Amino acid sequence: MNRINSDEKSELEAILTQRRVLYLTRNGMLEPLGQSQVLSYLKGLSKSYGISLISFEKQDDLSDYQAFESVVEDCKENRIRWLPQRFHYRPRIIAPAWDMLAFLFLCLREARKGNADLIHARSYIPAAVALLVYKLTRIPFIFDMRALWPEELITAKRLKRGSLIYRAIVWVERSCLKNAAAVVSLTDAAAYYLQEIYPEELQDQTVVVIPTCADLHRFVPQVSGREAKRPIYSCLGTVLSGWFRLEWLRAFIEQAAESDVNALFEIVTRDDPDEVRRRLNLDDNLNSRLNIFSMASQEVHQAIQQHTASVMFYAGGEISELGRSPTRMAEILGCGLPVVANPGVGDVAEIIKKYRVGVLVTEGSEGAMSSAIRELEVLKKDPELPSRCRQAAEEVFSLESGTKAYKDLYRDILGS
């Protein structure tokens, strides 16, 4: 019979006495977002808490057996109980409802087994489930909003204000804000907005701002050799979401190409490249200088390190954008690169102004883009720019500070 040594016994006792957190998300762990914005946090949190993770994985991702096994091993190594489910796309309204039922069944099962002292719900559908479980079991939950979802759906023209579905989502939002043990917002801008429209619900509520974070051990500046290469202007992530300004991106590419005949362009995205090209509608010359491709999440930093600057144009000025904290901004700044962006998007403008790490564009005209490119050229000549970009990333977007903020929040709610 094998005996357990003292170190193993101490570790086992620590595991058995850990408070248990059930984490709910509709994002897949096989997606870049799941890797960077869920698993990265949970690996750190699992050192102090017993973590069970329910996620919904897309069929195309599940077919990648090697990637799936990699996540399985990653979770096992960090003692995270991963309970992957299949994501349903259609029918459009029924699919989220079906996923909610699956969430509810699994949550109640985990609660009955004693695997949930706290439920951490990432976004609205998981929060609606957590609210139901809370009403049935009194297990506290965190409403981790991520963004202002009903407003995002309106901006993307997927939902009409005042419709039945809109009113249902707003009811969920209001109820979760009121009943959650704590609320997490990605931006100060969204937190201020919520305080204005829900003063009663948030009167005694704990609201914590934790921006999107990046693994800054991976997203680091390239040591040397980039300066001699042709400039590459990039865009990261989806541009077909409905709330990305493709016409602004087209204008930027056209003006940057006119300013520098050597300039190249890259869009690193999981979007269909042919559809992106069709929607951008560039001429043959610019299309030949544009590369559109996807990369595994653990390799994206290698592409960014080759870039000169990166652009991101969201539907700024809309209410929906107050809650947006672009992951790409954290990763770009971490690599020591400046960003070209528009104001009215979460705390983006404030960060750019405070740290002087980019250029703000207020309209998509040729003149505005030409002016932005000239301003960017001046900024790039500043030898302190890379260090300021890195400093901004470390102070605002570091994974360590984000993980600590969540750990402190767990401790405040659970008392340990």
PyMOL commands that set and color helices and strands:
alter all, ss='L'
color gray80, all
select helices_A, chain A and resi 6-17+32-45+59-62+65-77+94-112+124-137+149-155+164-179+188-197+246-259+273-280+284-288+297-304+319-323+327-334+348-355+366-380+385-396+399-414
alter helices_A, ss='H'
color red, helices_A
select strands_A, chain A and resi 20-25+50-57+80-86+118-122+141-144+182-185+207-209+232-236+264-268+290-293+309-312+339-341+358-360
alter strands_A, ss='S'
color yellow, strands_A
deselect
rebuild
show_as cartoon
